[in-house]
C-alpha cells in the first residue's frame, strides 16, 4: 500500500513524539523510583545508627548468659522497638548470635515480621533489599555487626501508588493524546507540504498551450525554494524550446505551401491536356493525389501550430448544427458511391449551436473520412441528439476496428494504427489530433470505443451553456 508523503510525515511525527513522550515517562519513572529509594535509604541509615547506639548502650546484656537479666532486657527491647516503630510504617529486627544460640528480637508495624521473611534472608550481605509483605513493598537495610545482624525496614509504597494513579491517567488520557498528536502531526505535515501542493496545482495547469503560468514564488531559502526556482527555470526553458519548434514548423509549412500549390496547379494543367497518354495520365493522377495529400498535411500542421500557440482565432456564431450534420452525411454518401458501404442518418434533432461552423464541418469530415478509409464494406451511421444540457454526435462504422492497446494513443500527432489496418490509407496521422483540438476548443469531449473486426464508435459531447 502506497501512502502520500503527508501521511508518512504524519506517521513519522506521531512516532517521534510518542517515542520522546515514552522516553520521558520512563526516565521520569526511573528518576522518581531512585529518588524515593534514596530518601528511604537515607532514613534507614539514620535509624541504623540510632538502633546500633541504642543496642550497644542499653541492650548488650542480651548477649550474656545471665538468664534473669536477659529476660528483663528481652521484654524491655521488644516494648521499646514496638513503641518506636509501630506508627511509622517501619520495623526493626535484631538477630543476636552466640556460640550456642541465635536469638531474634523484632518490633514495629508488622507483628512477628521475622517469621514473614524468606529463609536465610537475614544471612545476606550488607545492603538494601526490596521485600513484599501482605501485598505492600518494603525497603530493608541489612547490616552485619560483631554481635549479630541488624535489619531495618520501611514501607516503600509511594512510588507504586503514584505509578498506579499515573497508569489510570494514561489509560484515559493516552487515546486523546494520540489523537491530538495525529491531528497536530497532520497539520504540521500539511503546512510543510503546502508549497509542494501549490507547485503541483500550478504545474497541473501548465500545458503546451499555456506556458505563461509559473509556480508561486517561495521566498524562503530552503529546499522548497530551490525546487520552485528550478522548476520555474525549467518551464521557461521548455517554453522557449517549444516556441522555437512551433516557429520552425510554421515557417516550414508556410514555405512548403506556395511551391506545393504551384506544383498542384501545374499537375492539374498537365492532366487536362489532350495529348497526354493514358500511362502518363495515371502517373500524373498518382502524383497529383500525393501533392494534394501533402497540401493537406501542411494545412493541418499550420492549424495545429496555430492552435498550440493560441494564435488561432475562433469564428464563433450561432448556426444550425443539424443542417451541418445532414450536409456532411450527403457528402459522405457521394464519397461512398460505387463502394459496398451504406451511409445512414438514423436521428437528427434540430439544434442551434454556438461555435465555429467551419471547424465543426472539418471535425465531422475528418471523422467521416476515417470511417470511410477503414470500412471496406458495411454501414456508417450518423446521429445527432439533444437531451438535457448535452448535444451528442455519434459516428458508428462496421469497419475493421482498433486494437484495445492502441486506443490510448490514437489522438497523438502522427500516430497511425498499423497492426490492425492494412493497405495504404493515405492519412497523415493528424486528423484525430485536430479533431480532439476542435472539440476541446468548443468545451466538449470526444470518446472513441472500438473492437477488432466489429467496428468503431466515435462519440462527441458538447455541453450547453
Rosetta blueprint (number, residue, H / E / L):
1 X L
2 X L
3 X L
4 X L
5 X H
6 X H
7 X H
8 X H
9 X H
10 X H
11 X H
12 X H
13 X H
14 X H
15 X H
16 X H
17 X H
18 X H
19 X H
20 X H
21 X H
22 X H
23 X H
24 X H
25 X H
26 X H
27 X H
28 X H
29 X H
30 X H
31 X H
32 X H
33 X H
34 X H
35 X H
36 X H
37 X H
38 X H
39 X H
40 X H
41 X H
42 X H
43 X H
44 X H
45 X H
46 X H
47 X H
48 X H
49 X H
50 X H
51 X H
52 X H
53 X H
54 X H
55 X H
56 X H
57 X H
58 X H
59 X L
60 X H
61 X H
62 X H
63 X H
64 X L
65 X L
66 X L
67 X H
68 X H
69 X H
70 X H
71 X H
72 X H
73 X H
74 X H
75 X H
76 X H
77 X H
78 X H
79 X H
80 X H
81 X H
82 X H
83 X H
84 X H
85 X H
86 X L
87 X L
88 X L
89 X L
90 X E
91 X E
92 X E
93 X E
94 X E
95 X E
96 X E
97 X E
98 X L
99 X L
100 X L
101 X L
102 X E
103 X E
104 X E
105 X E
106 X E
107 X E
108 X E
109 X L
110 X L
111 X L
112 X L
113 X H
114 X H
115 X H
116 X H
117 X L
118 X L
119 X L
120 X L
121 X H
122 X H
123 X H
124 X L
125 X L
126 X L
127 X E
128 X E
129 X E
130 X E
131 X E
132 X E
133 X E
134 X L
135 X L
136 X E
137 X E
138 X E
139 X E
140 X E
141 X E
142 X E
143 X E
144 X E
145 X E
146 X L
147 X L
148 X E
149 X E
150 X E
151 X E
152 X E
153 X E
154 X E
155 X E
156 X L
157 X L
158 X H
159 X H
160 X H
161 X H
162 X H
163 X H
164 X H
165 X H
166 X H
167 X H
168 X H
169 X H
170 X H
171 X H
172 X H
173 X H
174 X H
175 X H
176 X H
177 X H
178 X H
179 X H
180 X H
181 X H
182 X H
183 X H
184 X H
185 X H
186 X H
187 X H
188 X H
189 X H
190 X H
191 X H
192 X H
193 X H
194 X H
195 X H
196 X H
197 X H
198 X H
199 X H
200 X H
201 X H
202 X H
203 X H
204 X H
205 X H
206 X L
207 X E
208 X L
209 X L
210 X E
211 X L
212 X L
213 X L
214 X L
215 X L
216 X L
217 X L
218 X L
219 X L
220 X L
221 X L
222 X L
223 X H
224 X H
225 X H
226 X H
227 X H
228 X H
229 X H
230 X H
231 X H
232 X H
233 X H
234 X H
235 X H
236 X H
237 X H
238 X H
239 X H
240 X H
241 X H
242 X H
243 X H
244 X H
245 X H
246 X H
247 X H
248 X H
249 X H
250 X H
251 X H
252 X H
253 X H
254 X H
255 X H
256 X H
257 X H
258 X H
259 X H
260 X H
261 X H
262 X H
263 X H
264 X H
265 X H
266 X H
267 X H
268 X H
269 X H
270 X H
271 X H
272 X H
273 X L
274 X L
275 X L
276 X L
277 X L
278 X H
279 X H
280 X H
281 X H
282 X H
283 X H
284 X H
285 X H
286 X H
287 X H
288 X H
289 X H
290 X H
291 X H
292 X H
293 X H
294 X H
295 X H
296 X H
297 X H
298 X H
299 X H
300 X H
301 X H
302 X H
303 X H
304 X H
305 X H
306 X H
307 X H
308 X H
309 X H
310 X L
311 X L
312 X L
313 X L
314 X L
315 X L
316 X E
317 X E
318 X E
319 X E
320 X E
321 X H
322 X H
323 X H
324 X H
325 X H
326 X H
327 X H
328 X H
329 X H
330 X H
331 X H
332 X H
333 X H
334 X H
335 X H
336 X L
337 X L
338 X L
339 X L
340 X L
341 X E
342 X E
343 X E
344 X E
345 X E
346 X E
347 X E
348 X E
349 X L
350 X L
351 X L
352 X E
353 X E
354 X E
355 X E
356 X E
357 X H
358 X H
359 X H
360 X H
361 X H
362 X H
363 X H
364 X H
365 X H
366 X H
367 X H
368 X H
369 X H
370 X H
371 X H
372 X H
373 X H
374 X L
375 X L
376 X L
377 X L
378 X E
379 X E
380 X E
381 X E
382 X E
383 X E
384 X E
385 X E
386 X E
387 X E
388 X L
389 X L
390 X E
391 X E
392 X E
393 X E
394 X E
395 X E
396 X E
397 X E
398 X L
399 X L
400 X L
401 X L
402 X L
403 X L
404 X H
405 X H
406 X H
407 X H
408 X H
409 X H
410 X L
411 X L
412 X L
413 X L
414 X L
415 X L
416 X L
417 X L
418 X L
419 X L
420 X L
421 X L
422 X L
423 X L
424 X L
425 X L
426 X L
427 X L
428 X L
429 X L
430 X L
431 X H
432 X H
433 X H
434 X H
435 X H
436 X H
437 X H
438 X H
439 X H
440 X H
441 X H
442 X L
443 X L
444 X E
445 X E
446 X E
447 X E
448 X E
449 X E
450 X E
451 X E
452 X L
453 X L
454 X L
455 X E
456 X E
457 X E
458 X E
459 X E
460 X E
461 X E
462 X E
463 X E
464 X L
465 X L
